[in-house]
Amino acid sequence: MNLATGRLRAADAAQLFVGSRLTLARHLAGMRKNELAESIEKTPTAIASYEAGRSRPAAATVAKLSVALGVEPAFFIATPGTERSAPGSIEPHYRSLRSTTQLVRNQATAYGWVVHDVVAVFERHVEMPSLDMPTYAPPAQESVPRPAAAAQALREAWGLGIEPIKHVLRLVENHGIICVFSPFQIASVDAYSFESQIRPIIVLNPLKGDYYRQRWDLAHEIGHLILHRDAEPGSHIAEVEAHRFAAELLLPAGPIREQLPHRPFWPRLLALKEHWGVSMQALLYRARELGVHNDVTYRNAMMRMAKEGWRRQEPGARPSVEQPSLLPGALRLLEDSSVSAVQLASEARVPMKIFRIVTARSIEAIDIDQVAQSGDGEQERTRVVSLLLEGI
C-alpha cells in the first residue's frame, strides 16, 4: 500500500484478489468477457478463470483491469460485510425481462449490490431504523384476493388506517427499507427491488420525474418484497400481483369505491388524484378493477385520455417527486462528525462517482451529463454505458 495516499497497489490487490469483485466491476461497466479480455490482451477463458477464482491475475494484469474497468485496484478485494456470500443467489424483481438486455439487467443487479455494500458501511457508523416489513402468510381460505389481503395487512401493521398515504417514500424508509435512485444509464429497467443480506432495497428510476408514478412504483415494489420473496423474478403473474397490491395499498377498496364516479367525470377524477396521490389512469384502472366501471367505460376513458394527450402528461398539479432521506441524512450526519464521503466510499470499495448517486437526495444531485450518455431513442437501447468510466 502507498502510505502517502492510502491507495492499494496493484501488487497487493493481486494477492488479495476476489473473483466475484471482477464480475461485479465487469457488470457495472456493461462489458462481456470477450470485450474485457480484448481490452487487456487476455483470452475470455482467462477472464472466466479469474472470476471463478481458479486463478489470480498478476499485478500487471490487475493494473490493466483497473484501467479498463475504471476502478481502483482496491475494488478487487473484499472486506467483511461487503462481499456477497452467494453471488447471484438473489435476483431483483424487474418489470419485464423482455424489454431489457441481459447486459443491462446485469448492470442493474451489480448496482444494487453496490448499494448493499454502501449500506453495510453506513450500518457500522450510524444507527438505522429497525426493519419492519411483515411477512404475509395467507389463511387457508381467503375471502379477499391475495395481493389485496397482503396490502390490507400491511396497512394494519403500519397503522395506516384507510387514509391516503402522505409520503410513501418516507413511510418506507421509516420502516427500514432502503430507497435510492438508479444511475441514468440503467433507467431502462424501470424501478426494481430485491432482498439483500442486510435490508430490502428499492431502486427508483430517475428519468420519470413524475410524483404520481413514483409513488405507484414504490407501492409496486413493496408488493414484490412482501409477496414474492421466493417467486421467479419477471414473471407476468408476479407483476400483476404487485400491481394489484399497489392498487389496494394506495387506494383501499372501502373508501375509494364510494368516492369514484360511475362515469369518467374528469373534475372529480382530478380531485381524487390530488387527494390520494395517484394518477387519473390509476384511478380508472381501480374503478374497473372494483367494478365501478365496466370494460367499455374504461376503454372509452383511456381513449379520451390518449386523445387529450393525458396519457403522457395528465392535467393538474405536478408536485416534485418524493426524495430519499435515509442514506443522504446518514451521510450528512457523518460528515458533520468529520467522516467524509471519500472515507465512506473507500471503506465500501465503491467508486466515488457511484457513491454520490447512491447517497443522492434528489434527481438533480445526479450528474445531469449522464442523461445524454444514457440515450433516449430506440437505437440507444442496445448500447450499454459504463457506470464506472468518466467521459463515456
Rosetta blueprint (number, residue, H / E / L):
1 M L
2 N L
3 L L
4 A L
5 T L
6 G L
7 R L
8 L L
9 R L
10 A H
11 A H
12 D H
13 A H
14 A H
15 Q H
16 L L
17 F L
18 V L
19 G H
20 S H
21 R H
22 L H
23 T H
24 L H
25 A H
26 R H
27 H H
28 L H
29 A L
30 G L
31 M L
32 R L
33 K H
34 N H
35 E H
36 L H
37 A H
38 E H
39 S H
40 I L
41 E L
42 K L
43 T L
44 P H
45 T H
46 A H
47 I H
48 A H
49 S H
50 Y H
51 E H
52 A H
53 G L
54 R L
55 S L
56 R L
57 P L
58 A L
59 A H
60 A H
61 T H
62 V H
63 A H
64 K H
65 L H
66 S H
67 V H
68 A H
69 L H
70 G L
71 V L
72 E L
73 P H
74 A H
75 F H
76 F H
77 I L
78 A L
79 T L
80 P L
81 G L
82 T L
83 E L
84 R L
85 S L
86 A L
87 P L
88 G L
89 S L
90 I L
91 E L
92 P L
93 H E
94 Y L
95 R L
96 S L
97 L L
98 R L
99 S L
100 T L
101 T L
102 Q H
103 L H
104 V H
105 R H
106 N H
107 Q H
108 A H
109 T H
110 A H
111 Y H
112 G H
113 W H
114 V H
115 V H
116 H H
117 D H
118 V H
119 V H
120 A H
121 V H
122 F H
123 E H
124 R H
125 H H
126 V L
127 E L
128 M L
129 P L
130 S L
131 L L
132 D L
133 M L
134 P L
135 T L
136 Y L
137 A L
138 P L
139 P L
140 A L
141 Q L
142 E L
143 S L
144 V L
145 P L
146 R H
147 P H
148 A H
149 A H
150 A H
151 A H
152 Q H
153 A H
154 L H
155 R H
156 E H
157 A H
158 W L
159 G L
160 L L
161 G L
162 I L
163 E L
164 P L
165 I L
166 K L
167 H L
168 V H
169 L H
170 R H
171 L H
172 V H
173 E H
174 N H
175 H L
176 G L
177 I L
178 I E
179 C E
180 V E
181 F E
182 S L
183 P L
184 F H
185 Q H
186 I H
187 A H
188 S H
189 V H
190 D L
191 A L
192 Y E
193 S E
194 F E
195 E E
196 S L
197 Q L
198 I L
199 R L
200 P E
201 I E
202 I E
203 V E
204 L E
205 N L
206 P L
207 L L
208 K L
209 G L
210 D L
211 Y H
212 Y H
213 R H
214 Q H
215 R H
216 W H
217 D H
218 L H
219 A H
220 H H
221 E H
222 I H
223 G H
224 H H
225 L H
226 I H
227 L H
228 H L
229 R L
230 D L
231 A L
232 E L
233 P L
234 G L
235 S L
236 H H
237 I H
238 A H
239 E H
240 V H
241 E H
242 A H
243 H H
244 R H
245 F H
246 A H
247 A H
248 E H
249 L H
250 L H
251 L L
252 P L
253 A H
254 G H
255 P H
256 I H
257 R H
258 E H
259 Q H
260 L L
261 P L
262 H L
263 R L
264 P L
265 F L
266 W H
267 P H
268 R H
269 L H
270 L H
271 A H
272 L H
273 K H
274 E H
275 H H
276 W H
277 G L
278 V L
279 S L
280 M H
281 Q H
282 A H
283 L H
284 L H
285 Y H
286 R H
287 A H
288 R H
289 E H
290 L L
291 G L
292 V L
293 H L
294 N L
295 D H
296 V H
297 T H
298 Y H
299 R H
300 N H
301 A H
302 M H
303 M H
304 R H
305 M H
306 A H
307 K H
308 E H
309 G L
310 W L
311 R L
312 R L
313 Q L
314 E L
315 P L
316 G L
317 A L
318 R L
319 P L
320 S L
321 V L
322 E L
323 Q L
324 P L
325 S L
326 L H
327 L H
328 P H
329 G H
330 A H
331 L H
332 R H
333 L H
334 L H
335 E H
336 D H
337 S L
338 S L
339 V L
340 S L
341 A H
342 V H
343 Q H
344 L H
345 A H
346 S H
347 E H
348 A H
349 R L
350 V L
351 P L
352 M H
353 K H
354 I H
355 F H
356 R H
357 I H
358 V H
359 T L
360 A L
361 R L
362 S L
363 I H
364 E H
365 A H
366 I L
367 D L
368 I L
369 D H
370 Q H
371 V H
372 A H
373 Q H
374 S H
375 G L
376 D L
377 G L
378 E L
379 Q H
380 E H
381 R H
382 T H
383 R L
384 V L
385 V L
386 S L
387 L L
388 L L
389 L L
390 E L
391 G L
392 I L
